[in-house]
């Protein structure tokens, strides 16, 4: 008698676990097989760790719970899963952090009443030097409508400062590629876009009293966050 592969043996268990999480799948999956939707999200959105292993089912459950709480669609990238390395009691681990896109944040704001989000104005940038090579801040205005009015009016603004949000290297590179304080990744190539998103996100959250969700551009200035303990 041939032995069943471990993959075939595991399938019923995985399906059972998906069935227990299906209640967190929102109306955006109406008409779709929720277990198959969860399988796609598990494999394609959460992905695998550095060892090539699929992420824990507990991570999927947590991610879908957050999606449900805010009624955001991960397939439309209103919300997505980001893993950050954290130093917990001297050991580096990867921790899931659900992150809302700027489009998802706008979607939450449009559900608010009196005012209701209309649009975000053009970002205004200030620089530290006359040559405009060193970005200092970005200010955005947010417009909304009151009591069903068709006229959009300014309802708030926020100024985000580069030094408070930019992701930078914390030490010099041994090969001279960068120095401590140099911008990392997209903060180096598209600093104005990144800072404008930070300003808009903070403006929308404060105006519409949206708590507990952040856009990726706002994540800590250094890529690896340090924590001494985890509070369950």
C-alpha positions in Angstrom: 0.0 0.0 0.0 1.4 3.3 -1.1 1.9 6.0 1.6 0.0 9.2 1.1 2.2 12.3 0.6 2.4 14.7 3.5 0.7 17.4 1.2 -2.3 15.2 0.7 -2.6 14.3 4.4 -2.3 18.0 5.3 -5.0 19.2 3.0 -8.1 18.3 5.1 -6.5 19.9 8.2 -5.8 23.1 6.3 -9.3 23.2 4.8 -10.7 22.8 8.3 -8.6 25.7 9.6 -9.7 27.9 6.6 -13.4 27.0 7.4 -12.9 28.4 10.9 -11.5 31.7 9.6 -14.1 32.1 6.8 -16.4 34.2 9.0 -13.8 37.0 8.8 -14.1 37.2 5.0 -16.1 40.3 4.1 -18.8 41.0 1.6 -16.2 41.8 -1.0 -15.9 38.0 -1.6 -19.6 37.6 -2.2 -20.3 34.7 -4.5 -16.7 33.3 -4.2 -15.6 30.2 -2.4 -14.3 31.7 0.9 -12.0 28.8 1.6 -10.3 29.2 -1.8 -10.1 33.0 -1.2 -8.4 32.4 2.1 -6.0 29.9 0.4 -5.0 32.5 -2.2 -4.5 35.2 0.5 -2.5 32.8 2.6 -0.2 31.8 -0.2 0.0 35.0 -2.3 -0.4 37.9 0.2 1.2 36.5 3.3 3.7 34.5 1.3 6.5 32.4 2.8 9.2 33.2 5.4 13.0 33.2 4.7 13.1 29.4 5.0 10.4 29.1 2.3 7.7 27.9 4.8 4.2 29.2 4.4 3.2 31.6 7.2 1.4 30.3 10.3 -2.4 29.9 10.1 -2.5 32.2 13.1 -1.1 35.0 11.1 -3.8 34.5 8.4 -6.5 34.5 11.1 -5.2 37.8 12.6 -4.8 39.5 9.2 -8.4 38.5 8.2 -9.7 39.7 11.6 -8.2 43.1 11.0 -9.7 43.1 7.5 -13.1 42.3 8.9 -12.8 45.0 11.7 -12.3 47.7 9.1 -14.2 46.1 6.2 -11.3 46.5 3.8 -10.6 44.3 0.8 -7.1 42.8 0.6 -7.6 41.7 -3.0 -7.9 45.4 -4.0 -4.9 46.2 -1.9 -6.9 48.4 0.5 -5.0 46.5 3.2 -2.0 44.2 3.0 0.3 42.2 5.1 3.8 43.4 6.0 6.4 41.5 8.0 8.9 43.4 10.1 11.9 42.0 12.0 11.8 42.8 15.7 14.3 42.1 18.4 12.4 40.4 21.2 14.5 39.6 24.3 17.6 39.4 22.1 16.1 37.2 19.4 15.1 38.5 15.9 11.7 37.4 14.9 9.3 38.3 12.0 6.0 39.8 13.1 3.0 40.5 10.9 1.7 44.0 10.8 -1.4 44.7 8.7 -0.9 47.9 6.8 -3.6 50.0 5.2 -2.9 51.6 1.8 -3.6 55.3 1.3 -6.5 54.1 -0.9 -7.9 52.0 2.0 -7.6 55.0 4.3 -9.5 57.2 1.9 -12.1 54.5 1.7 -12.6 54.5 5.5 -12.9 58.3 5.4 -15.6 58.2 2.7 -17.8 56.2 5.1 -17.7 59.1 7.6 -20.7 61.4 7.8 -20.7 65.1 8.4 -18.1 65.7 7.1 -17.6 63.1 4.4 -14.2 62.9 2.7 -14.1 64.4 -0.8 -10.5 64.7 -1.9 -7.0 65.5 -0.8 -5.3 68.7 -2.1 -1.9 69.0 -3.7 1.0 68.6 -1.4 3.1 71.8 -0.6 6.8 71.1 0.0 9.3 73.1 2.0 13.1 72.7 1.8 16.0 73.2 4.2 18.1 74.9 1.5 17.6 77.5 -1.3 18.6 74.9 -3.9 15.7 72.7 -2.9 17.9 69.6 -2.5 17.1 68.9 1.1 13.4 68.2 1.8 12.1 69.6 5.1 8.3 69.0 5.1 5.1 68.3 3.2 1.8 69.9 4.0 -1.5 68.6 2.6 -5.0 69.9 2.9 -8.1 67.6 3.1 -11.5 68.6 1.7 -14.9 67.3 2.6 -18.6 67.9 2.4 -21.1 68.6 5.2 -24.7 67.6 5.5 -24.9 66.2 2.0 -23.7 69.4 0.4 -22.1 69.2 -3.1 -19.6 71.9 -2.2 -16.3 70.6 -0.9 -14.5 72.7 1.7 -11.2 72.5 3.5 -11.7 70.5 6.7 -8.1 70.1 7.9 -4.4 69.8 7.1 -1.3 68.2 8.4 2.4 68.9 8.0 4.8 66.0 8.0 8.5 66.6 8.6 11.1 64.5 6.7 13.3 64.0 9.7 10.4 62.4 11.6 9.3 60.0 9.0 12.1 59.1 6.6 13.7 55.7 6.8 17.4 56.1 7.1 20.5 53.9 7.6 21.6 53.7 11.2 25.3 53.1 10.5 27.9 53.5 7.7 28.2 50.7 5.2 31.6 49.0 5.2 31.9 49.3 1.5 31.1 53.0 1.4 27.8 52.6 -0.4 26.0 54.8 2.2 26.5 56.6 5.4 24.4 56.7 8.6 21.5 59.0 8.0 21.3 58.4 4.3 17.7 57.6 3.1 16.7 54.0 2.4 14.8 52.5 -0.5 11.9 54.5 -1.8 12.7 57.3 0.7 15.8 57.8 -1.4 14.3 57.7 -4.8 10.8 59.2 -4.2 11.0 61.2 -0.9 8.3 63.7 -1.8 5.8 61.0 -2.7 6.5 59.2 0.6 6.3 62.3 2.7 3.1 63.5 1.1 1.5 60.2 1.9 2.5 60.5 5.5 1.0 63.9 5.7 -2.2 62.8 4.1 -2.5 59.8 6.3 -2.1 61.8 9.5 -4.6 64.4 8.2 -7.3 61.9 7.4 -6.9 60.0 10.6 -7.1 63.1 12.8 -10.0 64.6 10.9 -12.2 61.5 10.7 -11.1 60.0 14.0 -9.7 56.8 12.5 -7.5 54.9 14.9 -5.2 51.9 14.8 -4.3 51.8 11.1 -1.2 53.1 9.4 0.2 53.3 5.9 3.5 51.7 5.1 5.3 55.0 4.6 4.7 55.8 8.3 6.4 52.8 9.6 9.4 53.3 11.9 12.3 55.3 10.6 14.7 52.3 10.8 13.6 49.1 9.2 14.2 46.9 12.2 12.2 47.8 15.2 13.5 46.9 18.7 11.3 45.7 21.5 12.4 44.3 24.8 9.2 42.3 25.5 6.0 41.3 23.9 2.7 42.1 25.6 0.2 39.4 24.7 
